[in-house]
């Protein structure tokens, strides 16, 4: 059995499965679970779990199970509406800029779904929106006053 197991270990490219199979191989060679955990640098609880699974289900029980993803909170239509909101209100006319908490509040009020702020940024990344902003402008700034200030002679001017 250990020769067959060593062939499977050398042929697999899945690192997690390889680690589990190594633990089983050491177990079949007569090592105790504490020694195996120290050798593989994993917890003894994991080794216990892998050995128990192997004894009940065999090698097939050690393979990674399919993970079920958590369903998305927003539908495709809601995501497109969110993207439109972010693009249209990215720069506010009265100064300032759109922040993550603003998007978070919008999602909560419009769709009734609560996201953490860090997940809002992940959501925006999925919508191909980068969080790079330009420098904000003061609502009372005057372009004419800025241009006239530039014309004041400076001692460094030629």
DSSP file (Angstrom, degrees, kcal/mol; ACC not computed):
  #  RESIDUE AA STRUCTURE BP1 BP2  ACC     N-H-->O    O-->H-N    N-H-->O    O-->H-N    TCO  KAPPA ALPHA  PHI   PSI    X-CA   Y-CA   Z-CA
    1    1 A X     >        0   0    0      0, 0.0     4,-2.4     0, 0.0     5,-0.1   0.000 360.0 360.0 360.0 -36.9    0.0    0.0    0.0
    2    2 A X  H  >  +     0   0    0      2,-0.2     4,-2.4     1,-0.2     5,-0.1   0.827 360.0  52.7 -70.0 -29.8    2.8    2.4    0.8
    3    3 A X  H  > S+     0   0    0      2,-0.2     4,-1.8     1,-0.2    -1,-0.2   0.919 111.3  46.6 -67.4 -42.4    4.3    2.0   -2.7
    4    4 A X  H  > S+     0   0    0      1,-0.2     4,-2.0     2,-0.2    -2,-0.2   0.907 113.4  50.0 -62.8 -41.1    1.0    2.8   -4.3
    5    5 A X  H  X S+     0   0    0     -4,-2.4     4,-2.4     1,-0.2    -2,-0.2   0.893 108.2  51.8 -65.2 -40.8    0.7    5.8   -1.9
    6    6 A X  H  X S+     0   0    0     -4,-2.4     4,-2.2     2,-0.2    -1,-0.2   0.845 108.2  52.4 -66.9 -32.1    4.1    7.1   -2.7
    7    7 A X  H  X S+     0   0    0     -4,-1.8     4,-1.6     2,-0.2    -1,-0.2   0.912 110.7  47.2 -66.3 -42.3    3.3    7.0   -6.4
    8    8 A X  H  X S+     0   0    0     -4,-2.0     4,-1.5     2,-0.2    -2,-0.2   0.910 111.4  51.6 -65.2 -41.4    0.1    9.0   -5.8
    9    9 A X  H  < S+     0   0    0     -4,-2.4     3,-0.2     1,-0.2    -2,-0.2   0.919 112.6  44.7 -62.0 -44.5    2.1   11.5   -3.7
   10   10 A X  H  < S+     0   0    0     -4,-2.2    -1,-0.2     1,-0.2    -2,-0.2   0.769 114.5  49.5 -73.8 -23.5    4.7   12.0   -6.4
   11   11 A X  H  < S+     0   0    0     -4,-1.6    -1,-0.2    -5,-0.1     2,-0.2   0.705  92.5  89.4 -88.6 -19.2    2.1   12.3   -9.2
   12   12 A X     <  -     0   0    0     -4,-1.5    -4,-0.0    -3,-0.2     0, 0.0  -0.529  50.9-168.5 -83.2 145.4   -0.2   14.8   -7.5
   13   13 A X        +     0   0    0     -2,-0.2     2,-0.8     5,-0.0    -1,-0.1   0.468  59.6 104.6-105.0  -5.6    0.4   18.6   -8.0
   14   14 A X     >  -     0   0    0      1,-0.2     4,-2.4     2,-0.1     5,-0.2  -0.688  57.3-160.4 -79.8 111.3   -2.1   19.6   -5.2
   15   15 A X  H  > S+     0   0    0     -2,-0.8     4,-2.0     1,-0.2    -1,-0.2   0.859  88.0  51.6 -64.0 -37.9    0.1   20.6   -2.3
   16   16 A X  H  > S+     0   0    0      2,-0.2     4,-2.0     1,-0.2    -1,-0.2   0.927 112.0  45.6 -66.1 -44.1   -2.7   20.2    0.3
   17   17 A X  H  > S+     0   0    0      1,-0.2     4,-2.8     2,-0.2    -2,-0.2   0.897 110.4  54.9 -64.9 -39.5   -3.5   16.7   -0.8
   18   18 A X  H  X S+     0   0    0     -4,-2.4     4,-2.3     1,-0.2    -1,-0.2   0.897 107.4  50.2 -60.6 -40.9    0.2   15.8   -0.9
   19   19 A X  H  X S+     0   0    0     -4,-2.0     4,-1.9     2,-0.2    -1,-0.2   0.907 111.6  47.7 -64.8 -41.9    0.5   17.0    2.7
   20   20 A X  H  X S+     0   0    0     -4,-2.0     4,-2.1     1,-0.2    -2,-0.2   0.915 112.2  49.4 -64.2 -42.7   -2.4   14.8    3.8
   21   21 A X  H  X S+     0   0    0     -4,-2.8     4,-2.6     1,-0.2    -2,-0.2   0.871 108.3  53.5 -66.7 -36.2   -1.1   11.8    1.9
   22   22 A X  H  X S+     0   0    0     -4,-2.3     4,-2.5     2,-0.2    -1,-0.2   0.898 107.6  51.7 -62.4 -40.3    2.4   12.3    3.5
   23   23 A X  H  X S+     0   0    0     -4,-1.9     4,-2.0     1,-0.2    -2,-0.2   0.924 111.5  46.3 -62.4 -43.6    0.7   12.2    6.9
   24   24 A X  H  X S+     0   0    0     -4,-2.1     4,-2.6     2,-0.2    -2,-0.2   0.899 110.6  53.9 -65.4 -40.1   -1.1    9.0    6.0
   25   25 A X  H  X S+     0   0    0     -4,-2.6     4,-1.4     1,-0.2    -2,-0.2   0.921 109.9  46.4 -61.1 -45.0    2.1    7.5    4.7
   26   26 A X  H  <>S+     0   0    0     -4,-2.5     5,-2.2     2,-0.2     4,-0.3   0.876 111.2  53.4 -64.2 -37.4    4.0    8.2    7.9
   27   27 A X  H ><5S+     0   0    0     -4,-2.0     3,-1.4     1,-0.2    -2,-0.2   0.914 108.4  48.9 -63.1 -43.1    1.1    6.8    9.9
   28   28 A X  H 3<5S+     0   0    0     -4,-2.6    -1,-0.2     1,-0.3    -2,-0.2   0.767 104.4  60.6 -69.0 -24.5    1.2    3.6    7.9
   29   29 A X  T 3<5S-     0   0    0     -4,-1.4    -1,-0.3    -5,-0.2    -2,-0.2   0.492 125.8-100.7 -80.2  -2.7    5.0    3.4    8.5
   30   30 A X  T < 5S+     0   0    0     -3,-1.4    -3,-0.2     1,-0.3     2,-0.1   0.505  73.8 142.3 101.2   5.2    4.3    3.3   12.2
   31   31 A X      < -     0   0    0     -5,-2.2    -1,-0.3     1,-0.1     2,-0.1  -0.493  50.1-119.8 -75.9 149.1    4.9    6.9   13.3
   32   32 A X     >  -     0   0    0     -2,-0.1     4,-2.2     1,-0.1     5,-0.2  -0.449  25.7-106.8 -85.8 167.8    2.6    8.3   15.9
   33   33 A X  H  > S+     0   0    0      1,-0.2     4,-2.3     2,-0.2     5,-0.1   0.802 117.1  55.0 -68.0 -30.6    0.5   11.4   15.3
   34   34 A X  H  > S+     0   0    0      2,-0.2     4,-2.1     1,-0.2    -1,-0.2   0.920 109.2  47.7 -67.5 -43.6    2.6   13.7   17.4
   35   35 A X  H  > S+     0   0    0      1,-0.2     4,-2.6     2,-0.2    -2,-0.2   0.909 111.7  51.0 -62.2 -41.8    5.7   12.8   15.4
   36   36 A X  H  X S+     0   0    0     -4,-2.2     4,-2.7     1,-0.2     5,-0.2   0.923 109.9  49.2 -61.9 -45.0    3.9   13.3   12.1
   37   37 A X  H  X>S+     0   0    0     -4,-2.3     5,-1.8     1,-0.2     4,-0.9   0.884 113.3  46.9 -65.1 -37.5    2.6   16.7   13.1
   38   38 A X  H  <5S+     0   0    0     -4,-2.1    -1,-0.2     3,-0.2    -2,-0.2   0.900 114.0  47.7 -69.2 -40.1    6.1   17.8   14.2
   39   39 A X  H  <5S+     0   0    0     -4,-2.6    -2,-0.2     1,-0.2    -1,-0.2   0.914 119.7  37.2 -67.1 -43.8    7.7   16.5   11.0
   40   40 A X  H  <5S-     0   0    0     -4,-2.7    -1,-0.2    -5,-0.2    -2,-0.2   0.531 105.8-127.5 -87.0  -6.6    5.1   18.1    8.7
   41   41 A X  T  <5 +     0   0    0     -4,-0.9     2,-0.3     1,-0.2    -3,-0.2   0.922  67.7 120.1  58.3  48.1    4.9   21.2   10.8
   42   42 A X  S   <S-     0   0    0     -5,-1.8    -1,-0.2    -6,-0.2    -2,-0.1  -0.842  71.3 -80.8-129.4 169.3    1.1   21.1   11.1
   43   43 A X     >  -     0   0    0     -2,-0.3     4,-1.8     1,-0.1     3,-0.2  -0.370  30.3-126.7 -72.8 152.4   -1.2   20.8   14.1
   44   44 A X  H  > S+     0   0    0      1,-0.2     4,-2.7     2,-0.2     5,-0.2   0.830 110.4  61.6 -66.0 -31.4   -1.8   17.5   15.7
   45   45 A X  H  > S+     0   0    0      2,-0.2     4,-2.3     1,-0.2    -1,-0.2   0.899 103.5  49.2 -61.2 -41.3   -5.5   18.1   15.3
   46   46 A X  H  > S+     0   0    0      2,-0.2     4,-2.7     1,-0.2     5,-0.2   0.931 111.0  49.0 -64.2 -45.0   -5.1   18.3   11.5
   47   47 A X  H  X S+     0   0    0     -4,-1.8     4,-2.7     1,-0.2     5,-0.3   0.924 110.9  50.7 -60.5 -44.4   -3.2   15.0   11.5
   48   48 A X  H  X S+     0   0    0     -4,-2.7     4,-2.4     1,-0.2    -1,-0.2   0.918 111.7  48.3 -57.5 -44.3   -5.8   13.3   13.6
   49   49 A X  H  X S+     0   0    0     -4,-2.3     4,-2.4     2,-0.2    -2,-0.2   0.913 112.5  47.5 -64.5 -44.1   -8.5   14.5   11.3
   50   50 A X  H  X S+     0   0    0     -4,-2.7     4,-2.4     2,-0.2    -2,-0.2   0.911 113.4  47.4 -65.2 -42.9   -6.7   13.4    8.2
   51   51 A X  H  X S+     0   0    0     -4,-2.7     4,-2.6     2,-0.2    -2,-0.2   0.918 112.6  49.3 -65.5 -42.9   -5.9    9.9    9.6
   52   52 A X  H  X S+     0   0    0     -4,-2.4     4,-1.7    -5,-0.3    -2,-0.2   0.915 111.9  48.7 -62.1 -43.5   -9.5    9.5   10.8
   53   53 A X  H  X>S+     0   0    0     -4,-2.4     4,-3.3     1,-0.2     5,-0.6   0.906 111.7  49.9 -63.3 -41.6  -10.8   10.5    7.3
   54   54 A X  H  X5S+     0   0    0     -4,-2.4     4,-1.8     1,-0.2    -2,-0.2   0.917 109.5  50.6 -63.5 -43.2   -8.4    8.1    5.7
   55   55 A X  H  <5S+     0   0    0     -4,-2.6    -1,-0.2     1,-0.2    -2,-0.2   0.826 120.5  35.3 -65.7 -30.9   -9.4    5.2    7.9
   56   56 A X  H  <5S+     0   0    0     -4,-1.7    -2,-0.2    -5,-0.2    -1,-0.2   0.912 136.3  15.8 -86.8 -48.4  -13.1    5.8    7.2
   57   57 A X  H  <5S-     0   0    0     -4,-3.3     3,-0.4     1,-0.3    -3,-0.2   0.541  93.5-137.7-109.9  -9.6  -13.1    6.9    3.5
   58   58 A X    ><< -     0   0    0     -4,-1.8     3,-0.9    -5,-0.6     4,-0.5  -0.392  57.9 -34.3  81.7-164.3   -9.7    5.9    2.2
   59   59 A X  G >  S+     0   0    0      1,-0.3     3,-1.4     2,-0.2     4,-0.5   0.847 134.4  62.6 -64.0 -35.1   -7.6    8.1   -0.1
   60   60 A X  G >  S+     0   0    0     -3,-0.4     3,-0.8     1,-0.3    -1,-0.3   0.794  95.6  61.3 -63.3 -26.5  -10.6    9.5   -1.9
   61   61 A X  G <  S+     0   0    0     -3,-0.9    -1,-0.3     1,-0.2    -2,-0.2   0.707  96.6  60.3 -71.2 -19.7  -11.8   11.1    1.4
   62   62 A X  G <  S+     0   0    0     -3,-1.4    -1,-0.2    -4,-0.5    -2,-0.2   0.626  81.6 105.1 -83.7 -12.9   -8.6   13.2    1.6
   63   63 A X  S <  S-     0   0    0     -3,-0.8     2,-0.1    -4,-0.5    -3,-0.0  -0.362  85.7 -93.7 -70.5 149.7   -9.3   15.0   -1.6
   64   64 A X        -     0   0    0      1,-0.1     2,-0.1    -2,-0.1    -1,-0.1  -0.388  39.7-132.8 -64.6 130.6  -10.5   18.6   -1.4
   65   65 A X        -     0   0    0     -2,-0.1     2,-0.2     1,-0.1    -1,-0.1  -0.472  31.9 -91.0 -80.4 156.7  -14.2   18.9   -1.5
   66   66 A X        -     0   0    0     -2,-0.1     2,-0.4     1,-0.1    -1,-0.1  -0.506  41.8-133.4 -69.7 132.5  -15.9   21.5   -3.7
   67   67 A X        -     0   0    0     -2,-0.2     2,-0.6    -3,-0.1    -1,-0.1  -0.694   9.5-139.4 -88.1 137.4  -16.4   24.8   -2.0
   68   68 A X        -     0   0    0     -2,-0.4     2,-0.1     3,-0.0     3,-0.0  -0.860  20.0-133.9 -96.6 125.3  -19.7   26.5   -2.2
   69   69 A X        -     0   0    0     -2,-0.6     2,-0.2     1,-0.1     3,-0.1  -0.449  22.6-107.4 -75.8 148.5  -19.4   30.2   -2.7
   70   70 A X        -     0   0    0     -2,-0.1    -1,-0.1     1,-0.1     3,-0.1  -0.564  45.4-103.0 -70.7 137.0  -21.5   32.5   -0.7
   71   71 A X        -     0   0    0     -2,-0.2    -1,-0.1     1,-0.1     2,-0.0  -0.316  40.6-102.2 -64.2 145.7  -24.2   34.0   -2.9
   72   72 A X        -     0   0    0      1,-0.1    -1,-0.1     2,-0.1    -3,-0.0  -0.340  20.1-139.3 -66.6 147.8  -23.6   37.6   -4.0
   73   73 A X  S    S+     0   0    0     -3,-0.1     2,-0.4     1,-0.1    -1,-0.1   0.838  83.9  51.4 -77.4 -33.7  -25.5   40.2   -2.2
   74   74 A X  S    S-     0   0    0      1,-0.0    -2,-0.1     4,-0.0    -1,-0.1  -0.843  78.5-131.5-110.7 142.4  -26.3   42.4   -5.2
   75   75 A X     >  -     0   0    0     -2,-0.4     4,-2.3     1,-0.1     5,-0.2  -0.247  35.4 -98.8 -78.5 175.1  -27.8   41.3   -8.5
   76   76 A X  H  > S+     0   0    0      1,-0.2     4,-2.0     2,-0.2     5,-0.2   0.893 125.2  49.8 -63.5 -40.1  -26.4   42.2  -11.9
   77   77 A X  H  > S+     0   0    0      1,-0.2     4,-2.2     2,-0.2    -1,-0.2   0.909 110.9  49.3 -65.5 -41.6  -28.9   45.0  -12.3
   78   78 A X  H  > S+     0   0    0      1,-0.2     4,-2.5     2,-0.2    -2,-0.2   0.881 109.3  52.7 -65.7 -37.6  -28.1   46.4   -8.8
   79   79 A X  H  X S+     0   0    0     -4,-2.3     4,-2.3     2,-0.2    -1,-0.2   0.902 109.7  47.9 -64.4 -40.6  -24.4   46.2   -9.6
   80   80 A X  H  X S+     0   0    0     -4,-2.0     4,-2.2     2,-0.2    -2,-0.2   0.887 111.7  50.5 -68.1 -36.8  -24.9   48.2  -12.8
   81   81 A X  H  X S+     0   0    0     -4,-2.2     4,-2.2     2,-0.2    -2,-0.2   0.903 110.6  50.1 -64.6 -40.6  -27.0   50.8  -10.9
   82   82 A X  H  X S+     0   0    0     -4,-2.5     4,-2.5     2,-0.2    -2,-0.2   0.904 109.2  51.1 -63.3 -42.1  -24.2   51.0   -8.3
   83   83 A X  H  X S+     0   0    0     -4,-2.3     4,-2.6     1,-0.2     5,-0.2   0.909 109.4  50.4 -63.2 -41.9  -21.6   51.6  -10.9
   84   84 A X  H  X S+     0   0    0     -4,-2.2     4,-2.6     1,-0.2    -1,-0.2   0.913 110.6  50.3 -60.9 -43.0  -23.7   54.4  -12.5
   85   85 A X  H  X S+     0   0    0     -4,-2.2     4,-2.0     2,-0.2    -2,-0.2   0.933 112.1  46.4 -60.4 -47.0  -24.1   56.0   -9.1
   86   86 A X  H  < S+     0   0    0     -4,-2.5     4,-0.3     1,-0.2    -2,-0.2   0.919 115.0  46.0 -64.8 -43.8  -20.4   55.9   -8.4
   87   87 A X  H >< S+     0   0    0     -4,-2.6     3,-0.7     1,-0.2     4,-0.3   0.907 115.2  46.7 -66.5 -41.1  -19.4   57.2  -11.8
   88   88 A X  H 3< S+     0   0    0     -4,-2.6    -1,-0.2     1,-0.2    -2,-0.2   0.799 122.2  34.0 -73.5 -27.6  -22.0   60.0  -11.8
   89   89 A X  T 3< S+     0   0    0     -4,-2.0    -1,-0.2    -5,-0.2    -2,-0.2   0.089  80.3 111.7-116.5  25.1  -21.2   61.2   -8.2
   90   90 A X  S <  S+     0   0    0     -3,-0.7     8,-1.8    -4,-0.3     2,-0.5   0.913  86.1  33.8 -64.8 -42.3  -17.4   60.6   -8.1
   91   91 A X  B    S-A   97   0A   0     -4,-0.3     2,-0.3     6,-0.2    -1,-0.2  -0.968  85.9-142.6-116.6 122.3  -16.6   64.3   -8.0
   92   92 A X    >   -     0   0    0      4,-1.0     3,-1.4    -2,-0.5    -3,-0.1  -0.593  10.1-135.8 -86.3 143.4  -19.2   66.5   -6.2
   93   93 A X  T 3  S+     0   0    0      1,-0.3    -1,-0.1    -2,-0.3     3,-0.1   0.815 104.3  53.7 -66.9 -30.6  -19.9   69.9   -7.5
   94   94 A X  T 3  S-     0   0    0      1,-0.3    45,-0.4    46,-0.0    -1,-0.3   0.196 123.3 -91.3 -91.8  17.6  -19.8   71.5   -4.1
   95   95 A X  S <  S+     0   0    0     -3,-1.4    -1,-0.3     1,-0.2    43,-0.1  -0.158  85.4  72.8  97.0 166.6  -16.3   70.1   -3.3
   96   96 A X        -     0   0    0     41,-0.4    -4,-1.0    -3,-0.1     2,-0.3  -0.214  68.2-106.8  80.8-177.2  -15.1   67.0   -1.7
   97   97 A X  B     -A   91   0A   0     -6,-0.2     2,-0.2    39,-0.1    -6,-0.2  -0.945  32.3 -80.5-147.1 166.6  -15.3   63.5   -3.2
   98   98 A X        -     0   0    0     -8,-1.8     2,-0.3    -2,-0.3    -8,-0.0  -0.494  47.9-163.5 -70.8 134.3  -17.1   60.3   -2.9
   99   99 A X    >>  -     0   0    0     -2,-0.2     4,-1.8     1,-0.1     3,-0.6  -0.743  33.4-105.9-117.5 166.4  -15.9   58.1   -0.1
  100  100 A X  H 3> S+     0   0    0     -2,-0.3     4,-2.5     1,-0.3     5,-0.2   0.860 120.2  55.8 -59.0 -36.9  -16.4   54.4    0.8
  101  101 A X  H 3> S+     0   0    0      1,-0.2     4,-2.2     2,-0.2    -1,-0.3   0.821 104.4  54.4 -67.3 -28.9  -18.8   55.3    3.5
  102  102 A X  H <> S+     0   0    0     -3,-0.6     4,-2.2     2,-0.2    -1,-0.2   0.919 110.9  44.4 -67.9 -43.2  -21.0   57.2    1.0
  103  103 A X  H  X S+     0   0    0     -4,-1.8     4,-2.5     2,-0.2    -2,-0.2   0.893 112.5  53.1 -66.4 -39.4  -21.1   54.1   -1.3
  104  104 A X  H  X S+     0   0    0     -4,-2.5     4,-1.9     1,-0.2    11,-0.2   0.913 110.4  46.7 -61.1 -44.0  -21.8   51.9    1.8
  105  105 A X  H  X S+     0   0    0     -4,-2.2     4,-2.6     2,-0.2     5,-0.2   0.890 110.7  52.9 -65.7 -40.3  -24.7   54.2    2.8
  106  106 A X  H  X S+     0   0    0     -4,-2.2     4,-2.9     1,-0.2     5,-0.4   0.927 109.2  48.5 -61.4 -46.0  -26.1   54.2   -0.8
  107  107 A X  H  X>S+     0   0    0     -4,-2.5     4,-2.0     1,-0.2     6,-1.1   0.894 113.3  48.3 -62.6 -40.1  -26.1   50.4   -1.0
  108  108 A X  H  X5S+     0   0    0     -4,-1.9     4,-1.0     4,-0.2    -2,-0.2   0.923 117.4  39.5 -67.6 -44.2  -27.8   50.1    2.4
  109  109 A X  H  <5S+     0   0    0     -4,-2.6    -2,-0.2     2,-0.2    -1,-0.2   0.885 123.6  38.4 -75.3 -37.6  -30.5   52.7    1.6
  110  110 A X  H  <5S+     0   0    0     -4,-2.9    -3,-0.2    -5,-0.2    -2,-0.2   0.904 135.0  16.3 -79.7 -41.9  -31.1   51.6   -2.1
  111  111 A X  H  <5S-     0   0    0     -4,-2.0    -3,-0.2    -5,-0.4    -2,-0.2   0.549  91.3-126.1-113.3 -10.9  -30.9   47.9   -1.8
  112  112 A X     << +     0   0    0     -4,-1.0     2,-0.5    -5,-0.6    -4,-0.2   0.748  67.2 128.7  71.1  23.5  -31.2   47.2    1.9
  113  113 A X        -     0   0    0     -6,-1.1     2,-0.5     2,-0.0    -1,-0.2  -0.951  50.5-143.5-116.3 129.7  -27.9   45.2    2.0
  114  114 A X        +     0   0    0     -2,-0.5     2,-0.3    -3,-0.1    -9,-0.1  -0.807  20.5 179.7 -98.0 126.1  -25.3   46.0    4.5
  115  115 A X        -     0   0    0     -2,-0.5     2,-0.2   -11,-0.2    -7,-0.1  -0.900  29.8-116.9-117.6 148.5  -21.6   45.7    3.5
  116  116 A X     >  -     0   0    0     -2,-0.3     4,-1.5     1,-0.1     3,-0.3  -0.507  34.1-112.3 -74.6 156.7  -18.5   46.4    5.5
  117  117 A X  H  > S+     0   0    0      1,-0.2     4,-1.6     2,-0.2     5,-0.1   0.877 117.2  54.8 -61.9 -37.8  -16.4   49.3    4.2
  118  118 A X  H  > S+     0   0    0      1,-0.2     4,-1.5     2,-0.2    -1,-0.2   0.872 107.7  50.2 -64.2 -35.0  -13.6   47.0    3.1
  119  119 A X  H  > S+     0   0    0     -3,-0.3     4,-2.4     2,-0.2    -1,-0.2   0.770 102.3  61.5 -74.4 -24.9  -16.0   44.9    1.1
  120  120 A X  H  X S+     0   0    0     -4,-1.5     4,-2.4     2,-0.2    -1,-0.2   0.927 104.9  48.0 -62.2 -44.2  -17.3   48.0   -0.6
  121  121 A X  H  X S+     0   0    0     -4,-1.6     4,-1.9     2,-0.2    -2,-0.2   0.878 111.2  50.5 -65.6 -37.1  -13.8   48.6   -2.0
  122  122 A X  H  X S+     0   0    0     -4,-1.5     4,-2.0     2,-0.2    -1,-0.2   0.898 110.1  50.9 -64.2 -40.0  -13.7   44.9   -3.1
  123  123 A X  H  X S+     0   0    0     -4,-2.4     4,-1.2     2,-0.2    -2,-0.2   0.904 109.3  49.6 -63.9 -42.6  -17.0   45.4   -4.8
  124  124 A X  H  <>S+     0   0    0     -4,-2.4     5,-2.5     1,-0.2    -1,-0.2   0.868 108.4  54.0 -64.8 -35.9  -15.9   48.5   -6.6
  125  125 A X  H ><5S+     0   0    0     -4,-1.9     3,-1.7     1,-0.2    -1,-0.2   0.900 105.3  53.0 -64.4 -40.1  -12.8   46.6   -7.7
  126  126 A X  H 3<5S+     0   0    0     -4,-2.0    -1,-0.2     1,-0.3    -2,-0.2   0.793 105.1  55.7 -63.6 -28.0  -15.0   43.9   -9.2
  127  127 A X  T 3<5S-     0   0    0     -4,-1.2    -1,-0.3     2,-0.2    -2,-0.2   0.298 120.6-112.0 -86.2   9.7  -16.8   46.6  -11.1
  128  128 A X  T < 5S+     0   0    0     -3,-1.7     2,-0.5     1,-0.2    -3,-0.2   0.829  72.7 139.3  61.7  35.2  -13.5   47.7  -12.6
  129  129 A X      < -     0   0    0     -5,-2.5     2,-0.3    -6,-0.1    -1,-0.2  -0.945  41.2-150.9-108.6 124.7  -13.5   51.0  -10.7
  130  130 A X        -     0   0    0     -2,-0.5     2,-0.6    -3,-0.1    -5,-0.0  -0.674  15.7-130.5 -93.3 152.2  -10.2   52.1   -9.3
  131  131 A X        +     0   0    0     -2,-0.3     2,-0.5     2,-0.0    -1,-0.1  -0.298  62.4 128.2 -98.7  49.4  -10.1   54.2   -6.1
  132  132 A X        -     0   0    0     -2,-0.6     2,-0.3     0, 0.0    -2,-0.1  -0.918  37.8-172.3-103.9 126.9   -7.8   56.8   -7.5
  133  133 A X        -     0   0    0     -2,-0.5     2,-0.2   -36,-0.0     3,-0.1  -0.824  19.8-122.9-120.5 157.5   -9.1   60.3   -7.0
  134  134 A X        -     0   0    0     -2,-0.3     2,-0.2     1,-0.1    -1,-0.0  -0.461  48.7 -77.5 -88.8 169.9   -8.0   63.7   -8.1
  135  135 A X        -     0   0    0     -2,-0.2    -1,-0.1     1,-0.1     2,-0.0  -0.460  54.4-116.4 -67.4 134.4   -7.3   66.5   -5.8
  136  136 A X        -     0   0    0     -2,-0.2     2,-0.4    -3,-0.1    -1,-0.1  -0.329  23.2-135.9 -73.2 156.4  -10.5   68.1   -4.5
  137  137 A X        -     0   0    0    -41,-0.2   -41,-0.4     4,-0.0     2,-0.2  -0.912  18.4-114.6-114.9 139.6  -11.4   71.7   -5.3
  138  138 A X    >   -     0   0    0     -2,-0.4     3,-1.6     1,-0.1   -43,-0.2  -0.504  23.1-130.9 -69.0 137.4  -12.7   74.2   -2.9
  139  139 A X  T 3  S+     0   0    0    -45,-0.4    -1,-0.1     1,-0.3   -44,-0.1   0.759 105.3  47.5 -64.3 -23.1  -16.3   75.2   -3.9
  140  140 A X  T 3  S+     0   0    0    -46,-0.1    -1,-0.3     2,-0.1    -2,-0.1   0.267  82.1 129.0-101.5  12.6  -15.4   78.9   -3.6
  141  141 A X    <   -     0   0    0     -3,-1.6     2,-0.5     1,-0.1    -4,-0.0  -0.350  47.1-147.3 -70.0 150.1  -12.2   78.9   -5.5
  142  142 A X     >  -     0   0    0      1,-0.1     4,-1.6    -2,-0.0     5,-0.1  -0.972  11.6-160.1-122.4 121.3  -11.8   81.4   -8.3
  143  143 A X  H  > S+     0   0    0     -2,-0.5     4,-2.2     1,-0.2     5,-0.2   0.877  96.1  55.3 -65.1 -37.4   -9.8   80.5  -11.4
  144  144 A X  H  > S+     0   0    0      1,-0.2     4,-2.4     2,-0.2    -1,-0.2   0.908 106.3  50.2 -63.0 -42.3   -9.4   84.3  -12.2
  145  145 A X  H  > S+     0   0    0      1,-0.2     4,-1.7     2,-0.2    -1,-0.2   0.867 110.3  50.8 -65.2 -35.2   -7.9   84.9   -8.7
  146  146 A X  H  X S+     0   0    0     -4,-1.6     4,-1.6     2,-0.2    -1,-0.2   0.907 110.7  48.1 -67.8 -41.3   -5.4   82.1   -9.3
  147  147 A X  H  X S+     0   0    0     -4,-2.2     4,-0.8     1,-0.2    -2,-0.2   0.898 111.5  49.4 -67.5 -40.0   -4.4   83.4  -12.7
  148  148 A X  H  < S+     0   0    0     -4,-2.4     3,-0.4     1,-0.2     4,-0.3   0.846 108.1  54.7 -68.9 -30.7   -3.9   86.9  -11.4
  149  149 A X  H >< S+     0   0    0     -4,-1.7     3,-1.2     1,-0.2    -1,-0.2   0.869 102.4  57.1 -66.9 -36.2   -1.8   85.6   -8.5
  150  150 A X  H 3< S+     0   0    0     -4,-1.6    -1,-0.2     1,-0.2    -2,-0.2   0.767 101.1  58.6 -65.1 -23.9    0.5   83.8  -11.0
  151  151 A X  T 3< S+     0   0    0     -4,-0.8     2,-0.3    -3,-0.4    -1,-0.2   0.530  76.4 110.7 -86.0  -6.4    1.2   87.2  -12.6
  152  152 A X  S <  S-     0   0    0     -3,-1.2    -3,-0.0    -4,-0.3    -4,-0.0  -0.533  79.9-109.7 -68.6 128.8    2.6   88.8   -9.4
  153  153 A X        -     0   0    0     -2,-0.3     2,-0.3     2,-0.0    -1,-0.1  -0.288  33.4-158.5 -63.0 145.1    6.3   89.3   -9.9
  154  154 A X    >   -     0   0    0      1,-0.1     3,-1.7    -3,-0.1    -1,-0.0  -0.916  26.4-122.8-122.9 147.9    8.6   87.1   -7.9
  155  155 A X  T 3  S+     0   0    0     -2,-0.3    -1,-0.1     1,-0.3    -2,-0.0   0.704 113.8  57.2 -66.7 -16.7   12.2   87.7   -7.0
  156  156 A X  T 3  S+     0   0    0      2,-0.0    -1,-0.3     0, 0.0     2,-0.1   0.561  84.7 103.9 -87.3  -9.4   13.1   84.4   -8.7
  157  157 A X    <         0   0    0     -3,-1.7    -4,-0.0     1,-0.1     0, 0.0  -0.435 360.0 360.0 -70.3 146.3   11.5   85.5  -12.0
  158  158 A X              0   0    0     -2,-0.1    -1,-0.1     0, 0.0    -3,-0.1   0.490 360.0 360.0 -70.4 360.0   14.0   86.5  -14.7
